Amino acid sequence: MTSISNRLQDILATIQLAKLANHRAQSVNLLAVSKAQSALAIREAYAAGQKLFGENYLQEALDKQSQLADLAIEWHFIGPIQSNKTQLIAQHFNWVHSINRLKIAQRLNDARPETLAPLQVCIQVNISNEESKSGVTQQELETLASAISKLPRLKLRGLMAIPEPSNDNNKQRIQFKQVRECYDALLEKGFTLDTLSIGMSDDYRIAIEEGATIVRIGSALFGARK
Ligand SMILES: *Cc1c(COP(=O)(O)O)cnc(C)c1O
């Protein structure tokens, strides 16, 4: 077995264990974050059974997608989105996790080809409220969710967040809980959602315990980024 394959099996086993600590018994999908990794590394993970891959930078992603066109990969865009990138993102991805304003959502909607299924999207929520972090505030969330729900070429699936990094597990847990509370509040208001995209290499166990349904894992799977 290759090391990517070994690490993939370890991560999947850890996900199963963490799920036992979550009472909601929902499924948890692994999104392999392949930014700064080669097409060859993606191919290796794919051969080991991984089908969902996340990329942050459009041009890098398009280059790798063309090298991997023979594989049935589900591509997720998880990076910051500038408006001049929306057309290519709408054409080349299945999912977008990082929607943080209506203008971006509208442009993705308008550019989504009719030949493809609606673009599956999450709204990125700013939990730590740091100036530097992208995402909507909890106050802005419901308005944006309502507006996105009306866009026919997008399908709102849930929320994504990148909490402030911390070595303090309890601090991470509190931030994940906050995202889940936002998610539950939307469910209560009648939105049909099934996706909570939280948790990365260093904290995905905690994220799953707090209700993650997608964990976005890069370095724990591929090794450190160059
Ligand atoms: C890079 C990145 C990840 C993965 O980070 P790791 O710590 O390598 O697992 C997850 N989500 C987003 C949005 C990222 O940019």
The ligand as a MOL file (V3000), in Angstrom:
LIG
                    3D

  0  0  0     0  0            999 V3000
M  V30 BEGIN CTAB
M  V30 COUNTS 15 15 0 0 0
M  V30 BEGIN ATOM
M  V30 1 C -6.2200 24.1030 3.0760 0
M  V30 2 C -7.6350 24.0130 3.5140 0
M  V30 3 C -8.1080 22.8780 4.1900 0
M  V30 4 C -7.2390 21.7010 4.5870 0
M  V30 5 O -6.3080 22.0670 5.5610 0
M  V30 6 P -5.4140 20.9260 6.2990 0
M  V30 7 O -5.0570 21.5660 7.5770 0
M  V30 8 O -4.2480 20.6890 5.4060 0
M  V30 9 O -6.2470 19.7360 6.4570 0
M  V30 10 C -9.4540 22.8400 4.5100 0
M  V30 11 N -10.2920 23.8370 4.2000 0
M  V30 12 C -9.8700 24.9410 3.5580 0
M  V30 13 C -10.8440 26.0100 3.2430 0
M  V30 14 C -8.5300 25.0630 3.2080 0
M  V30 15 O -8.1260 26.1790 2.5770 0
M  V30 END ATOM
M  V30 BEGIN BOND
M  V30 1 1 1 2
M  V30 2 1 2 3
M  V30 3 2 2 14
M  V30 4 1 3 4
M  V30 5 2 3 10
M  V30 6 1 4 5
M  V30 7 1 5 6
M  V30 8 2 6 7
M  V30 9 1 6 8
M  V30 10 1 6 9
M  V30 11 1 10 11
M  V30 12 2 11 12
M  V30 13 1 12 13
M  V30 14 1 12 14
M  V30 15 1 14 15
M  V30 END BOND
M  V30 END CTAB
M  END
